Amino acid sequence: MGVDLPYTVVWQSKVGPKAWLKPSLLEGIANFYKQGFTNLLVTPLGFTSDHIETLHELDIEMMEEVHKHKYEKVV
């Protein structure tokens, strides 16, 4: 398609006391903003149906982080 856009894979849904894979979803959002990006596209690869944990993380936690960094557009 002739488009070269940066991307990263991030992890969500930390469960239990053991270390989780990095970077987290929230760290990924902060890192892209620090690099100067103001638009963001997030695509969940796991629970793509109405899984309540994913909905909470994307609809509430992620949007709080996005608003904190003042992203212009989030899809």
C-alpha positions as CSV (number, residue, x, y, z in Angstrom):
1,M,0.0,0.0,0.0
2,G,3.0,2.3,0.1
3,V,2.4,3.3,3.7
4,D,5.2,2.9,6.3
5,L,3.6,3.4,9.7
6,P,5.3,2.6,13.0
7,Y,3.7,-0.1,15.2
8,T,4.4,-2.1,18.3
9,V,2.9,-5.1,20.0
10,V,1.8,-4.5,23.6
11,W,0.4,-6.7,26.3
12,Q,-2.6,-6.3,28.6
13,S,-4.4,-8.4,31.3
14,K,-1.7,-8.9,33.8
15,V,-2.8,-11.6,36.2
16,G,-1.1,-12.8,39.3
17,P,2.2,-11.9,41.1
18,K,4.6,-13.0,38.3
19,A,6.2,-10.5,35.9
20,W,4.2,-9.9,32.8
21,L,5.2,-9.4,29.2
22,K,6.3,-5.9,28.3
23,P,5.5,-3.3,27.2
24,S,2.0,-3.0,28.7
25,L,-0.8,-1.3,26.7
26,L,-0.5,1.8,28.9
27,E,3.3,1.9,28.5
28,G,2.8,1.6,24.7
29,I,0.4,4.5,24.6
30,A,2.8,6.7,26.6
31,N,5.9,5.6,24.5
32,F,4.2,6.5,21.2
33,Y,3.2,9.9,22.5
34,K,6.8,10.6,23.7
35,Q,7.9,9.9,20.2
36,G,5.7,12.7,18.9
37,F,2.7,10.7,17.6
38,T,-0.7,12.3,18.3
39,N,-2.9,9.7,16.5
40,L,-3.3,6.1,17.6
41,L,-4.9,2.9,16.3
42,V,-5.4,0.1,18.8
43,T,-6.4,-3.4,17.6
44,P,-7.0,-6.1,20.2
45,L,-5.7,-9.4,18.8
46,G,-7.0,-11.5,21.6
47,F,-10.5,-11.3,23.0
48,T,-12.2,-9.5,20.1
49,S,-15.7,-10.2,21.3
50,D,-17.3,-8.6,24.3
51,H,-14.9,-9.9,26.9
52,I,-15.6,-7.7,30.0
53,E,-11.9,-7.5,31.0
54,T,-10.8,-6.3,27.5
55,L,-13.7,-3.9,27.4
56,H,-12.7,-2.4,30.8
57,E,-9.0,-2.1,29.8
58,L,-9.7,-0.6,26.4
59,D,-12.8,1.5,27.2
60,I,-11.7,2.9,30.6
61,E,-8.0,2.4,31.4
62,M,-6.7,3.0,27.9
63,M,-8.9,6.1,27.3
64,E,-7.7,7.6,30.6
65,E,-4.1,7.2,29.4
66,V,-5.0,8.6,26.0
67,H,-6.6,11.7,27.5
68,K,-3.6,12.2,29.9
69,H,-1.3,12.4,26.9
70,K,-3.8,14.5,24.8
71,Y,-3.8,12.3,21.7
72,E,-5.7,14.0,18.9
73,K,-7.4,10.9,17.4
74,V,-7.8,7.4,18.7
75,V,-9.4,4.6,16.8
